[in-house]
Amino acid sequence: MTTKPAFPDPVADTPSLDERSAARLDALYERLTSLRKVSIGYPCNHRFDFAPLYRFMEFAVNNLGDPFTGSNFRMNTHDFEREVIMTFARLTGIGSEDCWGYVTNGGTEGNMYGLYLAREIYPDGIVYFSEDTHYSVSKILRLQHTRNIMIRSGHTGEMDYRDLEESIRIHRDVPPIVFANAGTTMTGAIDRLDRIREVLERQCTPNAYIHVDAAFSGMILPFVDDPPPWHFGDGADSISISGHKMIGSPLPCGVAMVRKTHMERISRSVEYVGALDTTISGSRNAITPLMLWYALRLHGDDGFRDLVGESFQKAAYAEKALNEIGVKAWRNPYSVTVVFPRPPKAIMDKWVLAGSGDIAHLIALPGVSWDTLEEFIDDMQRETEETA
């Protein structure tokens, strides 16, 4: 009879950190706590509390494979992920039977997925993207070796549709893949899908694909009155939305939403995991779908409409207050991003502002308090008076 070897008690013998390492963690917590208040230049909503989900961190969960077909590994949250995708289908103007998607590790993966599908459908296509498009897109295009043309942007960050049309006209024998923005990184500009489709129709290009990067505004536009054309109902073929911005997930994540017929073109079966290979990542985070599901269920449409409304109130206040002290601030329609001339480095650093060239911005999310906005404006006023 085989003798079972003796093992130490896993609870009694749990190791603990040395004092120096523990102190480093405490210091990190204090630093992040202080930075949270003043980080107004990046779209992170700190208002949400995901503590009820912390208990799931004790499990080694993995959302391997297609969330709609499952896999041999059943320690997953696929059922919650499917509900998240169906909620986003409703918010992005597509029926549940026509939509497919999955929870990604962020907006870049969602953009990569949309461009991957587009290239598989039109291998010789040309990707058209504006100069205000997120930096990740140039990287994706290099990775995929996809032909591409950068389109000019107007002063607000919106795509120059005349330049788009001229570029497509010159290459009208090649299927166009248009990368549109629903909320550019620096100015929150929206590339209107009706204008893009008009260009495609005038140039007689029925074989075309439109991907929309709605990383930030994808959770704003569904909750405003009369939004500009931006989603599936307006002609999008795929959409990427972030989950760590307006929704406030503490872990970076997002959703890739596509028309189901497009996904079916790349689906492959993998026997040893018992799953369809339809995603970019194989192993996928199973906690972030829970976080998205929790936030969507906890607040519902009415709750997010209130949060979006609050953000617009704060953005309008900041824009007006900055102009009143002589700072030329402005916003795009449907945007909570307030743009202004780039201030000195001390203010950029203190308020964790994002800058590009001669402009900077603040993003008025619910986690940014009124007191924080007032303190920032006071700092800007002092700087304006000192340099006058």
C-alpha positions in Angstrom: 0.0 0.0 0.0 1.4 3.4 -1.0 2.1 5.7 1.9 0.8 9.2 1.4 3.6 11.7 2.0 3.2 14.2 4.8 2.5 17.8 3.7 2.6 20.9 5.9 -0.7 22.6 6.8 -1.2 25.2 4.0 -3.0 27.5 6.4 -0.6 27.3 9.4 2.4 27.6 7.1 1.2 30.5 5.0 4.2 32.8 4.5 4.1 36.5 5.4 5.9 39.5 3.9 8.9 41.0 5.7 8.3 44.4 7.3 10.1 46.3 4.6 8.0 44.8 1.8 4.8 45.3 3.8 5.8 48.9 4.3 6.2 49.4 0.5 2.7 48.2 0.0 1.4 50.6 2.6 3.3 53.4 1.0 1.9 52.5 -2.4 -1.7 52.5 -1.0 -1.1 56.0 0.5 0.3 57.3 -2.8 -2.6 56.0 -4.9 -5.1 57.3 -2.4 -3.7 60.8 -2.7 -3.3 60.7 -6.5 -6.9 59.6 -6.9 -8.2 63.0 -5.8 -6.1 65.0 -8.3 -6.1 62.7 -11.4 -8.4 64.8 -13.5 -6.6 64.4 -16.9 -7.5 60.7 -17.6 -10.9 59.1 -17.9 -11.0 56.9 -14.8 -14.3 56.9 -12.8 -13.3 56.3 -9.2 -16.9 56.4 -7.8 -17.6 52.7 -8.1 -17.1 50.2 -5.2 -16.5 46.6 -6.3 -15.8 45.2 -2.8 -18.7 42.7 -3.1 -16.7 41.0 -5.8 -13.5 40.6 -3.9 -14.4 37.1 -2.7 -14.1 35.8 -6.2 -10.4 36.6 -6.2 -9.8 33.3 -4.3 -10.6 31.3 -7.4 -8.4 30.6 -10.4 -11.0 31.6 -13.0 -10.3 31.9 -16.7 -12.8 32.8 -19.5 -11.0 30.7 -22.0 -12.6 30.5 -25.4 -15.8 31.9 -26.9 -18.2 33.1 -24.2 -21.2 31.9 -26.2 -20.0 28.3 -26.7 -18.0 27.6 -23.5 -15.0 25.3 -23.1 -13.8 22.3 -21.2 -12.5 24.6 -18.5 -15.7 25.4 -16.5 -14.1 27.6 -13.8 -15.3 30.7 -15.7 -17.8 33.5 -15.7 -19.0 33.1 -19.3 -22.7 33.3 -18.3 -22.1 36.8 -16.8 -20.0 37.8 -19.8 -22.8 36.9 -22.2 -25.2 39.2 -20.3 -22.6 42.0 -20.5 -22.4 41.6 -24.3 -26.2 41.5 -24.6 -26.5 44.8 -22.6 -23.9 46.4 -24.8 -25.8 45.1 -27.9 -28.9 47.0 -26.8 -26.8 50.2 -26.0 -25.1 50.1 -29.4 -28.2 49.6 -31.6 -28.0 45.9 -32.7 -30.3 43.0 -32.0 -29.0 40.1 -29.8 -29.4 37.6 -32.7 -27.2 39.7 -35.0 -24.5 40.5 -32.4 -21.4 38.8 -31.0 -18.7 40.0 -28.7 -16.4 39.4 -25.8 -14.8 41.2 -22.9 -11.3 42.3 -23.8 -8.3 43.5 -21.8 -8.9 47.1 -23.0 -9.6 49.4 -25.9 -6.5 48.4 -27.9 -7.6 44.8 -28.1 -11.0 45.8 -29.2 -9.6 48.0 -32.0 -7.2 45.2 -33.0 -10.1 42.7 -33.2 -12.2 45.1 -35.4 -9.3 45.7 -37.8 -8.5 41.9 -37.8 -12.0 41.1 -38.9 -11.9 43.8 -41.5 -8.6 42.5 -42.9 -9.9 39.0 -43.1 -13.0 40.2 -45.0 -11.0 42.5 -47.3 -7.4 41.2 -47.3 -6.4 43.9 -49.8 -8.3 46.7 -48.2 -6.9 50.1 -47.1 -7.5 51.4 -43.6 -8.4 55.1 -43.4 -7.9 56.7 -40.0 -7.6 60.3 -38.8 -4.6 61.9 -37.4 -6.4 62.3 -34.0 -6.9 58.5 -33.8 -5.5 56.7 -30.7 -1.8 55.9 -31.0 -2.5 52.2 -30.7 -4.0 52.0 -34.2 -0.7 52.8 -36.0 0.9 50.0 -33.9 -1.9 47.6 -34.8 -1.6 48.4 -38.5 2.1 47.7 -38.4 1.5 44.4 -36.6 -1.1 43.3 -39.2 0.9 44.7 -42.2 -2.2 46.4 -43.4 -2.2 49.1 -46.0 -3.3 52.4 -44.5 -3.7 56.1 -45.2 -3.9 58.8 -42.5 -6.7 61.4 -43.0 -6.5 65.0 -41.8 -8.5 66.1 -38.8 -10.2 69.5 -38.3 -9.2 71.8 -35.5 -11.7 70.1 -33.2 -10.3 66.6 -33.8 -13.1 65.4 -36.1 -12.2 63.7 -39.3 -11.8 65.8 -42.4 -14.5 64.1 -44.6 -13.3 65.9 -47.8 -9.8 64.5 -47.3 -11.4 61.1 -46.7 -13.4 61.3 -49.9 -10.4 62.4 -52.0 -8.3 59.5 -50.6 -11.0 56.9 -51.3 -11.6 58.4 -54.8 -7.9 57.9 -55.6 -8.0 54.3 -54.4 -11.7 53.5 -55.3 -10.7 50.1 -56.7 -9.6 49.0 -53.2 -12.1 48.2 -50.5 -12.1 51.0 -47.8 -11.8 50.1 -44.1 -12.7 53.3 -42.2 -11.6 53.6 -38.6 -13.9 56.1 -37.0 -13.7 57.7 -33.5 -16.6 58.2 -31.1 -14.6 60.4 -28.7 -11.0 61.1 -29.7 -8.4 60.9 -26.9 -7.5 64.5 -26.6 -10.7 66.5 -27.6 -13.6 64.0 -27.5 -14.4 64.5 -31.1 -16.9 62.2 -32.9 -16.5 61.1 -36.5 -20.1 61.0 -37.8 -21.0 57.7 -39.5 -23.7 59.4 -41.7 -21.0 61.6 -43.2 -18.7 58.6 -43.7 -21.4 56.6 -45.3 -22.3 59.5 -47.6 -18.7 59.5 -48.8 -18.8 55.7 -49.4 -22.0 56.0 -51.4 -20.8 58.9 -53.5 -17.6 56.9 -54.4 -19.7 53.8 -55.1 -17.9 51.5 -52.7 -20.4 48.9 -51.5 -17.5 46.7 -50.2 -16.5 48.7 -47.2 -16.0 48.1 -43.4 -16.4 50.7 -40.6 -14.9 50.1 -37.2 -15.7 52.6 -34.4 -13.4 53.3 -31.5 -15.9 54.3 -28.8 -13.5 53.6 -25.9 -14.8 56.5 -23.8 -17.9 57.9 -25.4 -19.4 54.4 -25.9 -20.8 54.7 -22.3 -21.8 58.4 -22.8 -23.6 58.5 -26.1 -26.3 55.9 -25.2 -27.4 58.2 -22.4 -27.7 61.6 -24.2 -30.6 63.0 -26.3 -30.1 62.9 -30.0 -26.5 61.6 -30.2 -24.6 61.9 -33.5 -24.6 58.7 -35.6 -22.0 56.4 -34.1 -23.3 52.8 -33.6 -24.4 49.6 -35.4 -27.8 51.1 -36.3 -25.9 53.9 -38.1 -23.7 51.5 -40.1 -20.9 50.3 -37.9 -19.5 46.8 -38.5 -17.6 46.6 -35.1 -17.2 48.8 -32.0 -14.7 48.8 -29.2 -15.7 50.3 -25.8 -13.6 50.5 -22.6 -14.8 49.2 -19.2 -12.3 51.1 -17.0 -13.4 54.6 -18.0 -17.0 55.7 -17.4 -17.9 52.3 -15.9 -15.0 52.5 -13.5 -13.6 49.0 -13.5 -10.4 49.0 -11.4 -8.9 46.5 -13.8 -8.4 47.6 -17.4 -10.9 45.9 -19.7 -13.4 46.6 -22.5 -15.7 45.0 -24.9 -15.3 44.1 -28.6 -18.7 44.2 -30.3 -19.1 42.9 -33.9 -21.8 41.8 -36.3 -22.1 38.0 -35.8 -21.7 37.2 -39.5 -18.2 38.8 -39.5 -17.1 36.7 -36.5 -18.2 33.5 -38.1 -15.7 34.0 -40.9 -12.8 33.5 -38.6 -14.2 31.0 -36.1 -12.1 27.8 -35.7 -12.6 24.8 -33.3 -9.8 23.9 -30.9 -10.3 20.3 -29.7 -8.1 20.2 -26.6 -9.8 23.1 -24.9 -13.3 22.2 -26.3 -13.8 25.8 -27.5 -14.2 27.9 -30.6 -11.2 30.1 -31.2 -13.0 33.4 -31.9 -11.1 35.8 -29.6 -7.6 37.3 -29.8 -6.5 36.2 -26.3 -6.8 32.5 -25.4 -6.9 32.7 -21.6 -9.0 35.8 -20.6 -9.7 37.6 -17.4 -12.9 36.2 -15.8 -13.1 38.8 -13.0 -13.5 41.9 -15.3 -16.7 40.5 -16.9 -18.1 40.2 -13.3 -17.1 43.8 -12.7 -18.9 45.1 -15.8 -21.9 42.9 -15.1 -22.1 44.2 -11.5 -21.8 47.9 -12.5 -24.4 47.5 -15.3 -26.9 45.7 -13.0 -26.3 47.9 -10.0 -26.9 51.2 -11.8 -28.9 50.3 -14.8 -29.7 52.8 -17.6 -31.2 55.4 -15.3 -28.1 55.3 -13.0 -25.7 55.8 -15.9 -27.9 58.5 -17.4 -27.6 60.3 -14.0 -23.8 59.8 -14.0 -23.4 61.1 -17.5 -25.6 64.1 -16.7 -23.5 64.9 -13.7 -20.4 64.7 -15.9 -21.8 67.2 -18.4 -22.7 69.6 -15.6 -19.2 69.4 -14.2 -17.7 69.8 -17.7 -19.8 72.8 -18.4 -18.9 74.4 -15.1 -15.1 73.8 -15.7 -15.3 75.2 -19.2 -17.2 78.4 -18.1 -15.0 78.9 -15.0 -11.8 78.6 -16.9 -12.9 81.1 -19.6 -14.0 83.5 -16.8 -10.4 83.7 -15.5 -9.0 84.2 -19.0 -8.2 80.6 -20.0 -9.6 79.8 -23.4 -11.3 76.5 -22.7 -13.6 74.7 -25.1 -15.5 71.4 -25.6 -16.8 69.4 -28.5 -20.6 68.6 -28.5 -21.5 65.5 -26.5 -18.1 65.5 -24.8 -17.1 65.9 -21.1 -13.5 66.6 -22.1 -12.5 70.2 -21.5 -9.6 71.4 -23.7 -7.4 74.4 -22.8 -3.9 75.7 -23.6 -1.2 73.6 -22.0 -0.3 75.0 -18.5 3.2 74.9 -16.9 4.7 71.6 -15.9 4.0 72.2 -12.2 0.2 72.2 -12.9 0.4 69.4 -15.4 2.2 67.2 -12.8 0.1 68.2 -9.8 -3.2 67.5 -11.6 -2.1 64.5 -13.6 -3.2 66.3 -16.8 -2.9 64.8 -20.3 -1.2 67.0 -22.9 -0.5 66.9 -26.6 1.4 69.6 -28.3 0.1 73.0 -27.0 -3.1 71.7 -25.5 -4.1 69.8 -22.4 -7.4 68.6 -21.1 -9.4 67.6 -18.0 -12.1 65.0 -18.0 -15.1 65.7 -15.8 -16.1 62.3 -14.7 -18.3 61.7 -11.6 -15.3 60.7 -9.5 -14.0 64.3 -9.9 -15.6 66.3 -7.0 -16.8 69.9 -7.3 -14.2 70.8 -4.6 -11.4 69.3 -6.8 -12.6 71.3 -9.8 -12.6 74.5 -7.8 -9.1 73.9 -6.4 -7.8 73.2 -9.9 -9.4 76.4 -11.3 -7.9 78.4 -8.4 -4.5 77.0 -9.3 -5.1 78.0 -12.9 -6.2 81.5 -11.9 -3.0 82.0 -9.8 -0.9 80.9 -12.7 -2.8 83.2 -15.1 -2.3 86.2 -12.8 1.4 85.5 -12.3 2.1 85.3 -16.0 -0.1 88.3 -16.9 
